[in-house]
Amino acid sequence: MLEARHVHKYYNTQQTKLHVLKGVSLKISKGEFVCILGASGAGKSTLLHLLGGLDRPTKGEVLLNGRNIYTIKDKERALVRNRLIGFVFQFYHLLPEFTALENIMLPGLVCGLPAAEAKKKAQNLLSQVGLEKRSTHRPSELSGGEQQRIAIARALVNEPEILLCDEPTGNLDSKTGEKICDLLSGVGKENNYTILIATHSERIAGISSRVLSIKDGQMASGV
């Protein structure tokens, strides 16, 4: 359902032209739990941003359900991101002035859900991630692990076809990170979500159905 074809990404700096991705190709099937494993600077985050429509490749194609997401208008691509793709980042990106419940509701409201429906879905997701008693707390009143659970719930509120996670445990201690891994695995199996995680964590690689390795901007191997 998600495919990259010979994707390149360059960034221009004052000194040089940085070649971050060097002809990356991959295919992700519906319902897979795939890990992209690589060291810091290997190109994992850049690849995830391109696959999710957040940044445009310099060369190559990104297809979602057979459609090149970079040949459509920016406004339409934004709708595709909102409705079909959920994002989970290392640093949560929760809005500090809103409660946990309100943070989860927001993508649904942006998508046009009535407030009552968005609230009901957010409450159900709070229960799924075990934080129904923290619904009125703001991010500053939550631990790192709790904030990441809220971020995962927020990513799922529009019932996306694919969940893209960029180092979701990178800012957490090992024990909390394991809980987040288990949560993602459980959510994926229960709802048949397609999950793609960019990480350097061998723990996440161990629970994935398939592991792709990236090194110096190129896919090194796949299992």
DRENLUMKE-422840 format. One record per residue (C-alpha): z, y, x; residue in three letters. Coordinates in pm, whole numbers. Layout:
<recs>
w | v | u | rest
Z | Y | X | ALA
...
</recs>
This chain:
<recs>
w | v | u | rest
0 | 0 | 0 | MET
46 | 229 | 303 | LEU
-198 | 235 | 592 | GLU
-259 | 441 | 905 | ALA
-601 | 423 | 1069 | ARG
-638 | 534 | 1431 | HIS
-396 | 823 | 1389 | VAL
-363 | 1081 | 1667 | HIS
-129 | 1377 | 1680 | LYS
-141 | 1661 | 1932 | TYR
101 | 1951 | 1966 | TYR
1 | 2260 | 2162 | ASN
267 | 2409 | 2387 | THR
247 | 2709 | 2617 | GLN
195 | 2485 | 2917 | GLN
-4 | 2190 | 2786 | THR
-145 | 1990 | 2497 | LYS
105 | 1717 | 2407 | LEU
-50 | 1390 | 2285 | HIS
233 | 1239 | 2076 | VAL
48 | 968 | 1881 | LEU
-243 | 789 | 2046 | LYS
-453 | 599 | 1794 | GLY
-180 | 436 | 1586 | VAL
-288 | 188 | 1318 | SER
-66 | -11 | 1082 | LEU
-54 | -161 | 734 | LYS
255 | -189 | 511 | ILE
241 | -412 | 204 | SER
428 | -355 | -122 | LYS
788 | -478 | -112 | GLY
809 | -505 | 268 | GLU
1113 | -389 | 466 | PHE
956 | -278 | 795 | VAL
1124 | -136 | 1104 | CYS
942 | 83 | 1356 | ILE
1147 | 32 | 1670 | LEU
1128 | 258 | 1970 | GLY
1317 | 479 | 2212 | ALA
1373 | 850 | 2160 | SER
1047 | 1037 | 2216 | GLY
826 | 736 | 2146 | ALA
665 | 905 | 1844 | GLY
859 | 738 | 1560 | LYS
955 | 1052 | 1370 | SER
611 | 1207 | 1408 | THR
451 | 891 | 1270 | LEU
688 | 883 | 973 | LEU
615 | 1247 | 893 | HIS
242 | 1177 | 894 | LEU
280 | 867 | 677 | LEU
487 | 1066 | 429 | GLY
253 | 1361 | 399 | GLY
488 | 1604 | 574 | LEU
255 | 1679 | 864 | ASP
-120 | 1646 | 912 | ARG
-270 | 1413 | 1176 | PRO
-501 | 1568 | 1433 | THR
-734 | 1271 | 1395 | LYS
-730 | 957 | 1184 | GLY
-645 | 868 | 825 | GLU
-332 | 792 | 622 | VAL
-390 | 598 | 301 | LEU
-143 | 547 | 16 | LEU
-264 | 292 | -239 | ASN
-609 | 319 | -85 | GLY
-631 | 698 | -107 | ARG
-642 | 929 | 194 | ASN
-354 | 1170 | 132 | ILE
-501 | 1430 | 369 | TYR
-828 | 1477 | 179 | THR
-645 | 1607 | -131 | ILE
-518 | 1961 | -184 | LYS
-176 | 2059 | -52 | ASP
-35 | 2102 | -403 | LYS
-146 | 1755 | -508 | GLU
-10 | 1604 | -187 | ARG
326 | 1770 | -260 | ALA
326 | 1598 | -601 | LEU
248 | 1264 | -435 | VAL
544 | 1313 | -199 | ARG
776 | 1403 | -484 | ASN
678 | 1119 | -716 | ARG
579 | 830 | -490 | LEU
770 | 877 | -163 | ILE
1143 | 900 | -97 | GLY
1271 | 1039 | 234 | PHE
1600 | 973 | 414 | VAL
1667 | 1166 | 735 | PHE
1921 | 1139 | 1015 | GLN
2088 | 1470 | 927 | PHE
2104 | 1426 | 547 | TYR
1965 | 1772 | 453 | HIS
2189 | 1802 | 148 | LEU
2216 | 2148 | -5 | LEU
2569 | 2271 | 75 | PRO
2617 | 2482 | -237 | GLU
2548 | 2191 | -475 | PHE
2766 | 1893 | -567 | THR
2673 | 1534 | -485 | ALA
2547 | 1483 | -839 | LEU
2340 | 1802 | -831 | GLU
2184 | 1713 | -495 | ASN
2069 | 1380 | -637 | ILE
1934 | 1543 | -953 | MET
1717 | 1800 | -776 | LEU
1403 | 1594 | -700 | PRO
1402 | 1475 | -1060 | GLY
1421 | 1831 | -1188 | LEU
1141 | 1936 | -952 | VAL
937 | 1646 | -1089 | CYS
985 | 1778 | -1443 | GLY
1256 | 1546 | -1575 | LEU
1473 | 1694 | -1851 | PRO
1816 | 1787 | -1713 | ALA
1995 | 1527 | -1925 | ALA
1768 | 1247 | -1799 | GLU
1795 | 1360 | -1436 | ALA
2174 | 1369 | -1470 | LYS
2188 | 1019 | -1619 | LYS
1970 | 877 | -1341 | LYS
2178 | 1055 | -1077 | ALA
2500 | 916 | -1225 | GLN
2356 | 564 | -1220 | ASN
2254 | 605 | -857 | LEU
2599 | 739 | -764 | LEU
2740 | 417 | -905 | SER
2487 | 207 | -710 | GLN
2590 | 367 | -381 | VAL
2959 | 342 | -469 | GLY
3033 | 713 | -496 | LEU
3070 | 774 | -868 | GLU
3416 | 923 | -805 | LYS
3270 | 1179 | -563 | ARG
3015 | 1331 | -800 | SER
3172 | 1680 | -806 | THR
3229 | 1700 | -429 | HIS
3009 | 1921 | -213 | ARG
2862 | 1792 | 117 | PRO
3135 | 1962 | 325 | SER
3391 | 1751 | 137 | GLU
3216 | 1422 | 216 | LEU
3214 | 1205 | 528 | SER
2892 | 1144 | 721 | GLY
2852 | 802 | 565 | GLY
2910 | 940 | 217 | GLU
2655 | 1216 | 275 | GLN
2398 | 960 | 385 | GLN
2465 | 753 | 72 | ARG
2406 | 1064 | -137 | ILE
2084 | 1129 | 58 | ALA
1966 | 774 | -16 | ILE
2047 | 815 | -385 | ALA
1858 | 1146 | -388 | ARG
1555 | 975 | -231 | ALA
1557 | 713 | -507 | LEU
1601 | 935 | -814 | VAL
1227 | 952 | -887 | ASN
1191 | 574 | -838 | GLU
944 | 609 | -550 | PRO
702 | 339 | -447 | GLU
801 | 372 | -83 | ILE
1114 | 483 | 100 | LEU
1071 | 637 | 447 | LEU
1387 | 655 | 659 | CYS
1404 | 841 | 991 | ASP
1700 | 719 | 1202 | GLU
1922 | 683 | 891 | PRO
2216 | 555 | 1096 | THR
2160 | 770 | 1406 | GLY
2433 | 1020 | 1319 | ASN
2693 | 760 | 1215 | LEU
2945 | 537 | 1390 | ASP
2851 | 170 | 1419 | SER
3067 | 46 | 1131 | LYS
2940 | 311 | 888 | THR
2588 | 253 | 1014 | GLY
2615 | -116 | 925 | GLU
2718 | -25 | 572 | LYS
2416 | 201 | 537 | ILE
2192 | -81 | 666 | CYS
2336 | -319 | 409 | ASP
2291 | -59 | 135 | LEU
1925 | -4 | 220 | LEU
1859 | -377 | 239 | SER
2029 | -437 | -95 | GLY
1852 | -151 | -270 | VAL
1517 | -269 | -138 | GLY
1560 | -628 | -255 | LYS
1705 | -533 | -594 | GLU
1428 | -289 | -681 | ASN
1139 | -434 | -476 | ASN
1101 | -105 | -291 | TYR
876 | -77 | 10 | THR
1096 | 50 | 293 | ILE
985 | 177 | 632 | LEU
1256 | 272 | 881 | ILE
1202 | 445 | 1215 | ALA
1493 | 367 | 1444 | THR
1614 | 264 | 1787 | HIS
1878 | 37 | 1624 | SER
1852 | -335 | 1693 | GLU
2086 | -387 | 1395 | ARG
1826 | -249 | 1154 | ILE
1554 | -446 | 1327 | ALA
1759 | -759 | 1265 | GLY
1762 | -718 | 887 | ILE
1397 | -613 | 854 | SER
1125 | -846 | 733 | SER
892 | -719 | 1006 | ARG
938 | -519 | 1325 | VAL
675 | -292 | 1480 | LEU
738 | -152 | 1827 | SER
613 | 187 | 1939 | ILE
608 | 309 | 2299 | LYS
463 | 630 | 2436 | ASP
279 | 703 | 2112 | GLY
116 | 362 | 2080 | GLN
202 | 50 | 1881 | MET
324 | -195 | 2140 | ALA
371 | -509 | 1928 | SER
439 | -641 | 1581 | GLY
624 | -946 | 1450 | VAL
</recs>
